[in-house]
Amino acid sequence: RKPMAVTNKRLGAASVVSLLAVWAGNANAEMKLNFPEPAAGVAQEIYDIHMLTSTIATVLLVIIFLVVGYSLYAHRKSRGYKADQHFHESWFGHWSWVIVPVLVLGVDLTIANSAQKTLERVWEVPKGEDMLDVKVIGHQWWWEYQYLDHSVEIDGQPKVITVESRYTPEDQAGDMYLRAVDNPLVLPNGKKIRFLHTSADVNHAFWVPELAVKKDAIAGYVTETWVDLNREGTFTGQCAELCGTWHSRMPIVVESVSSEKFDAWIAEQKQTMVAAATEASMDKDWSMEELLDKGQAAYNTKCGACHQITGQGLPPAFPALKGSAIATGDIQAHLDIVLNGKPGTAMVAWNTLSDLELAAIITYERNAWGNDTSDIVQPRDIKAARSIAVK
């Protein structure tokens, strides 16, 4: 019995080791030992400085290890070597305290000279050049991108092309784990981009390693960075400032495309904005089916990250809407909290959405997940609630 027990233990241990080896192999296959490949001129300069520093450090490390290894081997006690008690009195013993620091300082200055020039290029935005201006606004917990050089006329007023980019929990496989968004930041390749950073609430930080862009977004301030894209591709980043509960759910996806594709994308965004504004301004009674269809899509995009697509929420920070007093109680109270938010909580005001979007979302919340109140909220109800709030 004992040999059989020992054998079973050995087989179990071997299985565990094998599983760990397979897991380690997969993890090692995904390991990135260096900076990501740069996609912009300033990012390439930073990468080059990093490689210069790494090369110098590696050469020095090899030299030092060789010297130390030789000393340990050649001067070991078994060979009868005796320590020199008067080394400090020799020429090298006297001057090594000056020579070594001077050599180290020389290496540092060699790196610092290039680093200073690159740092100036990173932070000093070129003036008087043709650049695309993009305003980056951080929200809890999503990004807003405004293309300030592109607008469309709606109701006689120019409206800047605006894209809202949110984390999408249903598409997080492989390399896009915690990185997938519904709407990426689309930028033209071969053109200089100026980013204007700010925040609508707490501090955020816009960071995309391939672009060498990392800048705090501070409420009440507008700061600048810039990038000169030199290749097409998709690049991921994230918020680099601890901004609250869903800090990890603020990924950034940048798509660098050709100028032709970018122009076509801008034209498509203009058509979408005009169509949405036209639909939202329609003076009609929307059916329950229409509102539920629009409401589900809007809720999943704008509300699902916090309150969850299932309506279960993540208490206590994000209360459940399924069976809640808000979603099944007084409609006016429901409208008020959606329009104006709730101070002291993560619930912000959503009054920037159109009357149709808000009507659809509230109708959906009051009739989804078994709430079944049969309540219908029309866009005119939202309009009336806005006028009361203004008064």
SEVEX-119730 format. One line per 2 residues: number of its first residue (from 1); for each residue x, z, y of C-alpha. Coordinates in Angstrom, 3 decimals, always signed. Layout:
% SEVEX-119730
NUM = X Z Y; ...
***
This chain:
% SEVEX-119730
1 = +0.000 +0.000 +0.000; +2.754 +0.858 +2.423
3 = +4.507 -2.532 +2.139; +1.160 -4.259 +2.679
5 = +0.513 -2.137 +5.804; +3.980 -2.895 +7.127
7 = +3.438 -6.608 +6.485; +0.122 -6.562 +8.335
9 = +1.725 -4.811 +11.289; +4.523 -7.359 +11.365
11 = +2.038 -10.235 +11.196; +0.031 -8.663 +14.012
13 = +3.137 -8.191 +16.129; +4.241 -11.771 +15.407
15 = +0.813 -13.050 +16.477; +0.963 -11.129 +19.725
17 = +4.483 -12.399 +20.423; +3.405 -15.970 +19.666
19 = +0.431 -15.717 +22.002; +2.616 -14.284 +24.755
21 = +5.165 -17.063 +24.219; +2.468 -19.745 +24.502
23 = +1.031 -18.075 +27.613; +4.474 -17.731 +29.182
25 = +5.196 -21.389 +28.444; +2.015 -22.486 +30.207
27 = +2.741 -20.203 +33.148; +6.310 -21.496 +33.372
29 = +5.037 -25.086 +33.413; +3.079 -24.308 +36.593
31 = +5.911 -22.391 +38.236; +7.060 -23.771 +41.576
33 = +10.611 -22.719 +42.410; +10.875 -24.412 +45.789
35 = +8.897 -25.142 +48.930; +6.170 -27.801 +48.568
37 = +7.147 -31.338 +49.480; +6.857 -31.682 +53.292
39 = +4.181 -33.963 +54.718; +5.266 -33.862 +58.371
41 = +8.431 -34.301 +60.424; +8.709 -30.675 +61.550
43 = +7.965 -29.507 +58.000; +10.818 -31.707 +56.744
45 = +13.207 -30.109 +59.236; +12.208 -26.635 +58.039
47 = +12.659 -27.769 +54.446; +16.127 -29.150 +55.235
49 = +17.186 -25.848 +56.821; +15.893 -24.002 +53.776
51 = +17.909 -26.270 +51.474; +21.036 -25.871 +53.651
53 = +20.695 -22.097 +53.527; +20.075 -22.123 +49.780
55 = +23.092 -24.372 +49.175; +25.422 -22.168 +51.226
57 = +24.082 -19.025 +49.535; +24.500 -20.594 +46.087
59 = +28.099 -21.699 +46.766; +29.032 -18.246 +48.083
61 = +27.316 -16.595 +45.111; +29.279 -18.737 +42.625
63 = +32.586 -18.051 +44.400; +31.973 -14.298 +44.519
65 = +30.899 -14.155 +40.874; +33.998 -16.109 +39.830
67 = +36.287 -13.806 +41.811; +34.588 -10.666 +40.490
69 = +34.541 -12.022 +36.920; +38.222 -12.943 +37.068
71 = +39.117 -9.539 +38.520; +37.209 -7.694 +35.802
73 = +38.882 -9.768 +33.110; +42.440 -9.948 +34.429
75 = +42.661 -6.408 +35.767; +40.971 -4.516 +32.963
77 = +42.412 -1.203 +31.757; +42.949 -2.456 +28.192
79 = +45.647 -4.779 +29.514; +47.430 -1.825 +31.059
81 = +46.542 -2.788 +34.625; +46.799 +0.039 +37.131
83 = +44.876 +0.151 +40.386; +46.905 -0.615 +43.506
85 = +46.847 +2.585 +45.520; +48.410 +0.897 +48.562
87 = +46.207 -2.193 +48.878; +44.817 -0.946 +52.170
89 = +48.299 -1.036 +53.626; +48.786 -4.752 +52.880
91 = +48.187 -7.577 +55.375; +44.905 -8.571 +53.737
93 = +43.851 -4.967 +53.441; +44.247 -4.615 +57.205
95 = +42.641 -7.870 +58.328; +39.919 -8.376 +55.720
97 = +37.595 -6.161 +57.802; +37.820 -8.776 +60.542
99 = +38.156 -12.009 +58.550; +35.145 -11.471 +56.251
101 = +32.652 -10.616 +59.051; +33.933 -13.596 +61.085
103 = +33.365 -15.929 +58.120; +29.875 -14.507 +57.564
105 = +29.060 -14.868 +61.268; +30.325 -18.461 +61.185
107 = +27.958 -19.266 +58.321; +25.060 -17.581 +60.145
109 = +25.728 -19.510 +63.360; +25.918 -22.787 +61.440
111 = +22.420 -22.179 +60.112; +21.087 -20.655 +63.342
113 = +22.021 -23.683 +65.448; +19.814 -26.014 +63.402
115 = +17.120 -23.384 +63.038; +16.863 -22.834 +66.795
117 = +16.335 -26.536 +67.477; +13.676 -26.779 +64.766
119 = +11.921 -23.647 +65.983; +11.702 -25.117 +69.467
121 = +10.170 -28.310 +68.053; +7.627 -26.343 +66.041
123 = +6.333 -24.231 +68.930; +6.749 -26.601 +71.884
125 = +3.877 -29.081 +71.695; +4.953 -32.527 +73.019
127 = +3.520 -33.299 +76.434; +2.379 -36.635 +77.772
129 = +1.977 -38.233 +74.343; -1.030 -39.804 +72.653
131 = -2.223 -37.057 +70.330; -5.412 -36.241 +68.440
133 = -6.802 -32.874 +69.571; -8.478 -30.739 +66.894
135 = -9.907 -27.331 +67.737; -9.645 -24.931 +64.798
137 = -12.060 -21.991 +64.927; -11.873 -19.174 +62.390
139 = -15.078 -17.457 +61.292; -15.871 -14.771 +58.748
141 = -15.350 -16.486 +56.348; -15.120 -20.215 +56.956
143 = -13.382 -22.736 +59.214; -14.818 -24.924 +61.945
145 = -12.997 -28.097 +63.030; -13.914 -29.837 +66.269
147 = -12.518 -33.334 +66.902; -12.348 -33.105 +70.685
149 = -11.477 -36.790 +71.171; -14.543 -37.990 +69.260
151 = -18.156 -37.369 +70.232; -21.615 -38.874 +69.840
153 = -24.549 -38.830 +72.258; -27.542 -36.798 +71.092
155 = -30.555 -36.209 +73.337; -28.581 -37.593 +76.260
157 = -25.730 -35.103 +75.761; -22.284 -35.754 +74.222
159 = -21.757 -33.749 +71.042; -18.242 -33.302 +69.669
161 = -17.725 -34.279 +66.026; -17.730 -30.936 +64.216
163 = -17.030 -30.130 +60.577; -17.735 -26.800 +58.887
165 = -15.456 -26.097 +55.929; -16.476 -23.465 +53.387
167 = -15.235 -22.196 +50.048; -17.135 -23.706 +47.113
169 = -17.248 -21.298 +44.136; -18.565 -23.897 +41.699
171 = -15.452 -26.124 +41.893; -12.467 -23.859 +41.300
173 = -10.749 -25.313 +38.230; -7.019 -25.880 +37.751
175 = -4.917 -26.316 +40.864; -7.995 -25.872 +43.066
177 = -8.614 -22.286 +41.992; -9.643 -20.443 +45.181
179 = -8.775 -23.632 +47.100; -11.798 -25.978 +46.881
181 = -13.948 -26.489 +49.988; -17.060 -28.505 +50.721
183 = -15.642 -30.350 +53.749; -11.877 -30.858 +54.185
185 = -10.041 -31.333 +57.463; -9.515 -35.116 +57.610
187 = -6.542 -36.306 +59.695; -4.949 -39.714 +60.298
189 = -1.501 -40.344 +58.905; +1.174 -41.558 +61.329
191 = -0.382 -39.882 +64.386; +0.567 -36.655 +66.101
193 = -2.073 -33.939 +65.904; -2.459 -31.035 +68.338
195 = -4.268 -27.983 +66.961; -6.014 -25.581 +69.328
197 = -6.515 -22.278 +67.504; -9.089 -19.603 +68.289
199 = -11.519 -17.280 +66.513; -15.218 -16.521 +66.764
201 = -14.844 -12.942 +65.517; -11.794 -11.182 +64.038
203 = -8.212 -12.416 +63.766; -7.556 -15.268 +61.348
205 = -4.477 -17.431 +60.720; -4.393 -21.155 +59.954
207 = -1.660 -21.922 +57.408; -0.837 -25.145 +55.549
209 = +2.715 -25.026 +54.086; +3.178 -28.817 +53.755
211 = +2.474 -29.229 +57.472; +4.634 -26.305 +58.692
213 = +1.559 -25.001 +60.511; +0.940 -21.254 +60.611
215 = -0.730 -19.811 +63.670; -2.944 -16.823 +64.404
217 = -6.489 -17.542 +65.573; -7.427 -14.791 +68.029
219 = -10.844 -14.329 +69.614; -10.741 -14.985 +73.351
221 = -7.428 -16.872 +73.202; -6.507 -20.493 +72.537
223 = -3.046 -21.179 +71.121; -1.374 -24.467 +70.211
225 = +0.527 -25.947 +67.300; +1.146 -29.557 +66.377
227 = +2.047 -31.724 +63.428; +3.270 -35.290 +62.909
229 = +1.919 -36.410 +59.537; +4.173 -38.851 +57.711
231 = +2.417 -39.378 +54.375; -1.046 -39.499 +52.898
233 = -2.310 -36.884 +50.485; -4.311 -33.704 +50.033
235 = -2.700 -30.441 +51.108; -4.027 -26.929 +50.642
237 = -3.551 -23.742 +52.614; -5.397 -20.556 +53.421
239 = -6.105 -17.913 +56.016; -2.904 -15.864 +56.338
241 = -4.360 -12.927 +58.278; -6.317 -10.130 +56.580
243 = -9.756 -10.843 +58.062; -12.173 -8.822 +55.961
245 = -13.855 -8.669 +52.582; -13.779 -12.420 +51.890
247 = -10.299 -13.065 +53.254; -9.418 -14.756 +49.964
249 = -12.398 -17.101 +50.352; -11.038 -18.929 +53.410
251 = -9.099 -21.812 +51.857; -7.962 -24.824 +53.873
253 = -7.901 -28.385 +52.535; -6.309 -31.123 +54.647
255 = -6.727 -34.782 +53.744; -4.202 -37.101 +55.339
257 = -5.581 -40.649 +55.288; -4.758 -43.996 +56.841
259 = -5.908 -44.773 +60.372; -8.476 -47.226 +59.020
261 = -9.980 -44.642 +56.655; -10.001 -42.047 +59.420
263 = -11.879 -44.348 +61.792; -14.408 -45.107 +59.053
265 = -14.800 -41.379 +58.372; -15.402 -40.653 +62.076
267 = -18.064 -43.361 +62.195; -19.738 -41.834 +59.131
269 = -19.718 -38.372 +60.735; -21.358 -39.755 +63.869
271 = -24.123 -41.361 +61.828; -24.667 -38.113 +59.917
273 = -24.907 -36.067 +63.123; -27.377 -38.508 +64.707
275 = -29.508 -38.597 +61.550; -29.541 -34.785 +61.290
277 = -30.476 -34.401 +64.970; -33.229 -36.987 +64.648
279 = -34.648 -35.286 +61.571; -34.457 -31.819 +63.156
281 = -36.333 -33.013 +66.257; -39.260 -34.450 +64.286
283 = -42.470 -32.711 +65.350; -44.240 -32.342 +62.037
285 = -45.371 -29.808 +59.499; -42.856 -29.746 +56.671
287 = -44.162 -29.177 +53.160; -43.048 -26.298 +50.959
289 = -41.209 -28.731 +48.649; -39.308 -30.330 +51.527
291 = -38.293 -26.981 +53.009; -37.245 -25.553 +49.634
293 = -35.119 -28.614 +48.901; -33.354 -28.491 +52.267
295 = -33.220 -24.703 +52.232; -31.512 -24.451 +48.862
297 = -28.765 -26.868 +49.902; -28.237 -25.102 +53.239
299 = -28.375 -21.625 +51.700; -25.848 -22.463 +48.967
301 = -23.470 -23.850 +51.574; -23.806 -21.314 +54.359
303 = -25.100 -18.119 +52.739; -24.225 -18.300 +49.045
305 = -20.639 -17.067 +49.377; -21.818 -13.639 +50.584
307 = -25.341 -13.190 +49.223; -24.535 -15.256 +46.119
309 = -26.367 -18.355 +44.939; -28.436 -16.130 +42.632
311 = -29.545 -13.962 +45.565; -28.013 -10.900 +43.891
313 = -25.539 -10.278 +46.729; -22.444 -8.089 +46.437
315 = -23.604 -4.618 +47.517; -22.883 -2.706 +49.614
317 = -21.154 -5.243 +51.880; -23.579 -8.065 +51.101
319 = -27.037 -6.810 +50.070; -29.177 -8.680 +47.580
321 = -31.940 -10.925 +48.929; -33.748 -11.093 +45.607
323 = -36.662 -8.685 +45.933; -35.304 -7.281 +49.209
325 = -37.467 -5.829 +51.982; -36.117 -8.468 +54.383
327 = -36.907 -11.475 +52.199; -40.308 -10.237 +51.061
329 = -41.430 -8.199 +54.078; -42.285 -8.996 +57.687
331 = -41.430 -12.600 +58.587; -40.566 -11.775 +62.194
333 = -38.008 -9.201 +61.053; -36.523 -11.830 +58.748
335 = -36.302 -14.342 +61.592; -34.751 -11.755 +63.890
337 = -31.904 -10.763 +61.579; -31.049 -14.385 +60.756
339 = -31.107 -15.457 +64.411; -29.370 -12.402 +65.885
341 = -27.429 -10.856 +63.027; -27.025 -7.126 +62.481
343 = -24.409 -5.255 +64.563; -21.950 -3.154 +62.597
345 = -22.293 -5.269 +59.457; -20.952 -8.559 +58.139
347 = -24.272 -10.230 +58.976; -23.543 -12.519 +61.929
349 = -25.996 -14.444 +64.091; -26.848 -17.898 +62.739
351 = -28.495 -19.157 +65.931; -26.116 -22.128 +66.094
353 = -28.044 -23.824 +63.276; -30.908 -26.166 +64.086
355 = -34.529 -25.028 +63.991; -35.099 -27.108 +60.857
357 = -32.066 -25.646 +59.041; -33.106 -22.075 +59.818
359 = -36.740 -22.713 +58.874; -35.643 -24.213 +55.561
361 = -33.205 -21.394 +54.740; -35.717 -18.631 +55.524
363 = -38.476 -20.399 +53.591; -36.131 -20.731 +50.626
365 = -35.079 -17.068 +50.764; -38.726 -15.957 +50.796
367 = -39.678 -18.079 +47.792; -36.568 -18.229 +45.578
369 = -35.399 -15.932 +42.738; -38.936 -14.697 +42.064
371 = -39.647 -13.542 +45.624; -42.629 -15.939 +45.619
373 = -44.178 -14.864 +48.935; -45.653 -18.360 +49.464
375 = -44.576 -18.023 +53.119; -43.665 -21.218 +54.966
377 = -41.592 -21.102 +58.142; -41.793 -24.200 +60.339
379 = -39.171 -25.299 +62.896; -41.597 -24.456 +65.710
381 = -41.613 -20.832 +64.476; -37.846 -20.706 +64.908
383 = -38.161 -22.290 +68.357; -40.701 -19.634 +69.372
385 = -38.454 -16.861 +68.032; -35.515 -18.240 +70.041
387 = -37.574 -18.192 +73.264; -38.548 -14.561 +72.634
389 = -34.895 -13.658 +72.082; -33.911 -15.327 +75.381
391 = -36.566 -13.441 +77.316
***
